[in-house]
Amino acid sequence: MKRTFLALFISSILLIGCSNSLPSLDKSRWLDSGSLVISRPAPSFDESKAPNLYAFMPVRTDNIKIGEGNEIGLTIDIKAGILSITKKGHKLFSIPAEISTNIKTGKYSVILKQNEPLWYAPDNYFTKRRLEIPAQGSIERFRRGALGDSVIFFGTDLSIHSSPVNENSIIGARVSPSEIASIYDSLDAGSTVIIR
C-alpha cells in the first residue's frame, strides 16, 4: 500500500514538473491509451545523402553544409593508408588506417558522429557467412559493436570506424580503437572529408 502511494506521488510530481516545461498540450500529445507524449519531433533528414544510415539518437542536419566544412578537416590517402587531420590545409596529425578497396575518391562532409553505434548489416554480410538473409528492417540486421565504440559517417555507407574485425561490408576507413577518439573529437558535423 505504501509503495503504491509512493509511486503515485512520484508520478504526479514528475507529471506536474514536466507539464510546466511543455508548451500548450494539444491533442497530438496524447496517445489513444490516454498516456501523455513528452517528446520533440525528429529533425528532417535528406535520405538521399545517407539512405542506409540507421541512427538512434538526435541528429541535427540544419547546420550542415555539404562540401563546406569547418576549419578542421580530414584527408584519406588511399595509397598510403593514412588519415590526416588538417586545419586550414595544414596537417595536424596522421593516423595509419585500413581503407576499403571499394571506397571512391571525392569530397564529402561528416554527416553524423555516434558513440556505441549500431550497424545495419547488408545482404552480403549474411550471404558470405551462409546465413539466412533477414527481411529488410529486421532487428537481426542490427549489429552493436560491429563498428567499434565510435563511428563517423561521412557519406552514403561511408564511415571511419574501429571495427574489431576487418569486415569488407563496412565501407570506409578502419583505425585502431585507441585512435578513433582523437579523430572523433577533432571532427564536427559538416567537417570536410577528402578521399584521394
C-alpha positions as CSV (number, residue, x, y, z in Angstrom):
1,M,0.0,0.0,0.0
2,K,2.8,2.4,0.9
3,R,4.7,1.6,-2.2
4,T,1.6,2.2,-4.4
5,F,1.0,5.6,-2.7
6,L,4.7,6.5,-3.1
7,A,4.7,5.5,-6.8
8,L,1.6,7.6,-7.4
9,F,3.0,10.5,-5.5
10,I,6.3,10.5,-7.5
11,S,4.4,10.1,-10.8
12,S,2.3,13.1,-10.0
13,I,5.3,15.3,-9.2
14,L,7.0,14.2,-12.4
15,L,4.0,14.9,-14.5
16,I,3.4,18.3,-12.9
17,G,7.1,19.2,-13.3
18,C,7.1,18.1,-16.9
19,S,3.9,19.8,-17.8
20,N,5.3,23.1,-16.6
21,S,8.1,22.9,-19.2
22,L,5.8,21.7,-22.1
23,P,4.1,24.1,-24.5
24,S,0.3,24.1,-24.6
25,L,-0.8,20.4,-24.8
26,D,-2.6,19.8,-28.0
27,K,-4.4,16.7,-29.0
28,S,-1.3,15.3,-30.8
29,R,0.5,14.9,-27.5
30,W,-2.0,12.3,-26.1
31,L,-1.9,8.7,-27.2
32,D,-5.1,6.7,-27.7
33,S,-4.4,5.0,-24.4
34,G,-4.6,8.3,-22.6
35,S,-0.8,8.5,-22.0
36,L,0.9,11.8,-22.4
37,V,3.6,12.1,-25.1
38,I,6.6,14.0,-23.8
39,S,8.9,14.3,-26.9
40,R,10.0,16.6,-29.6
41,P,9.7,16.0,-33.4
42,A,12.7,14.4,-35.1
43,P,14.6,16.8,-37.4
44,S,14.2,16.3,-41.1
45,F,16.9,14.4,-42.8
46,D,17.7,14.2,-46.5
47,E,17.6,10.4,-47.1
48,S,19.4,10.7,-50.4
49,K,22.6,11.7,-48.6
50,A,22.6,8.5,-46.5
51,P,19.7,6.1,-47.5
52,N,21.0,3.2,-45.4
53,L,22.1,5.2,-42.4
54,Y,20.3,3.9,-39.3
55,A,21.0,6.0,-36.2
56,F,19.1,6.1,-32.9
57,M,20.0,9.5,-31.5
58,P,19.1,13.1,-32.1
59,V,20.6,14.3,-35.3
60,R,20.9,18.0,-36.3
61,T,21.2,18.5,-40.0
62,D,20.1,22.1,-40.4
63,N,23.6,23.4,-39.8
64,I,25.4,21.0,-42.2
65,K,26.5,22.4,-45.5
66,I,27.8,19.6,-47.6
67,G,31.2,20.3,-49.0
68,E,31.6,23.5,-47.0
69,G,33.2,22.0,-43.9
70,N,34.6,23.6,-40.8
71,E,38.3,24.7,-40.4
72,I,39.2,21.2,-39.2
73,G,39.0,18.5,-41.9
74,L,40.1,15.1,-42.8
75,T,42.1,13.7,-45.7
76,I,42.1,10.0,-46.5
77,D,45.1,8.9,-48.7
78,I,44.1,5.6,-50.1
79,K,47.5,4.5,-51.5
80,A,49.4,5.5,-48.3
81,G,46.7,4.1,-45.9
82,I,46.8,7.3,-43.9
83,L,44.1,9.6,-42.4
84,S,45.3,13.1,-41.8
85,I,43.5,15.7,-39.7
86,T,44.1,19.2,-41.1
87,K,43.4,22.7,-40.0
88,K,43.1,25.3,-42.8
89,G,45.1,22.9,-45.1
90,H,47.9,22.3,-42.6
91,K,48.4,18.7,-41.3
92,L,47.9,18.5,-37.5
93,F,48.4,14.7,-37.2
94,S,48.2,11.5,-39.2
95,I,46.9,8.0,-38.3
96,P,47.5,4.7,-40.2
97,A,44.3,3.1,-41.4
98,E,43.0,0.1,-43.3
99,I,41.0,1.6,-46.2
100,S,38.3,-0.3,-48.1
101,T,39.3,-1.3,-51.6
102,N,35.9,-0.2,-52.9
103,I,36.0,3.3,-51.5
104,K,35.6,6.1,-54.1
105,T,37.7,9.3,-54.2
106,G,35.9,12.6,-53.8
107,K,34.9,15.3,-51.4
108,Y,32.4,14.5,-48.6
109,S,31.2,16.0,-45.3
110,V,30.7,14.5,-41.9
111,I,27.0,13.7,-41.6
112,L,26.9,12.0,-38.2
113,K,29.1,11.1,-35.3
114,Q,27.9,8.3,-33.0
115,N,29.1,6.6,-29.8
116,E,28.2,2.9,-29.3
117,P,26.7,2.7,-32.8
118,L,24.5,0.1,-34.4
119,W,25.5,-1.2,-37.8
120,Y,22.8,-2.3,-40.3
121,A,24.2,-5.4,-42.0
122,P,23.6,-5.6,-45.7
123,D,22.6,-8.8,-47.6
124,N,26.2,-9.8,-48.5
125,Y,27.1,-9.9,-44.7
126,F,24.7,-12.9,-44.3
127,T,25.4,-14.4,-47.7
128,K,29.2,-14.6,-47.1
129,R,28.5,-16.4,-43.8
130,R,25.9,-18.7,-45.4
131,L,23.2,-17.4,-43.1
132,E,19.6,-16.9,-43.9
133,I,19.1,-13.2,-45.0
134,P,16.7,-11.4,-42.7
135,A,14.0,-9.2,-44.0
136,Q,14.8,-5.5,-44.6
137,G,14.4,-3.6,-41.4
138,S,14.6,-6.8,-39.3
139,I,16.2,-6.4,-35.8
140,E,18.5,-9.3,-36.8
141,R,20.3,-7.0,-39.2
142,F,21.4,-4.5,-36.5
143,R,24.8,-5.3,-35.1
144,R,26.1,-3.5,-32.0
145,G,29.8,-3.4,-31.7
146,A,30.4,-4.1,-35.4
147,L,31.7,-0.6,-35.9
148,G,33.6,-0.3,-32.6
149,D,33.0,2.2,-29.8
150,S,32.5,5.2,-32.1
151,V,31.9,5.9,-35.7
152,I,31.9,8.9,-38.0
153,F,29.6,8.8,-41.1
154,F,30.7,11.0,-44.0
155,G,28.6,9.8,-46.9
156,T,26.2,7.1,-48.0
157,D,27.5,3.9,-46.4
158,L,30.9,5.5,-45.7
159,S,32.4,5.7,-42.3
160,I,35.5,5.9,-40.1
161,H,35.3,3.2,-37.5
162,S,37.3,0.9,-35.3
163,S,35.5,-2.4,-36.1
164,P,37.1,-5.3,-34.1
165,V,37.2,-7.3,-37.4
166,N,38.1,-6.3,-40.9
167,E,34.6,-6.6,-42.5
168,N,34.6,-5.6,-46.2
169,S,30.8,-4.9,-46.0
170,I,31.7,-1.8,-44.0
171,I,33.0,0.7,-46.5
172,G,35.4,3.4,-45.3
173,A,38.5,3.5,-43.1
174,R,39.2,1.3,-40.1
175,V,41.5,2.7,-37.4
176,S,42.7,1.2,-34.1
177,P,40.3,1.6,-31.1
178,S,42.9,3.8,-29.4
179,E,43.0,6.2,-32.4
180,I,39.3,6.6,-33.1
181,A,38.8,9.0,-30.2
182,S,41.2,11.6,-31.5
183,I,39.5,11.7,-34.9
184,Y,36.1,11.7,-33.3
185,D,36.9,14.6,-31.1
186,S,38.6,16.6,-33.9
187,L,35.7,16.5,-36.4
188,D,32.3,18.1,-36.3
189,A,29.1,17.6,-38.4
190,G,29.9,19.4,-41.6
191,S,33.6,18.9,-41.5
192,T,35.1,18.3,-44.9
193,V,36.4,14.8,-45.8
194,I,38.6,14.4,-48.9
195,I,39.4,11.0,-50.2
196,R,42.2,10.9,-52.7
